[in-house]
């Protein structure tokens, strides 16, 4: 039993360390988002990323993927379209279906967010030793692969690899 208690304590310590790291990453992400124009809520940026990676999505599929209601997704797309970041077009195969497309302005916006975040991360990673960076890269690559598989599963929080 003592071994199990030590393992549980260690898992709790690891969870707290991961939480601290995630909070630091989120802080950097928000800083990058605040440095670009227009300033958008995180959910709208996520929606743009989803549409860019999965251009076959229609409004219903986007709502399902983001686990939000259809009216909420529609209003979000209205705002993104008004900002010139997203365009709704008639699906060429089925004219009753609306296809979502990230505009060139939306692509530049997402690229700028990514560039800003990469710069902030580069500064933070520069403080690590080469061995620490290599270990971190392996862990993050494994985590990304696992999350991509989880996103590909249907249902809430799944439905396709996007972010």
HELIX and SHEET records of a PDB file:
HELIX    1   1 UNK A    2  UNK A   34  1                                  33    
HELIX    2   2 UNK A   42  UNK A   53  1                                  12    
HELIX    3   3 UNK A   59  UNK A   66  1                                   8    
HELIX    4   4 UNK A   70  UNK A   82  1                                  13    
HELIX    5   5 UNK A  104  UNK A  125  1                                  22    
HELIX    6   6 UNK A  130  UNK A  152  1                                  23    
SHEET    1   A 2 UNK A  86  UNK A  90  0                                        
SHEET    2   A 2 UNK A  98  UNK A 102 -1                                        
END                                                                             
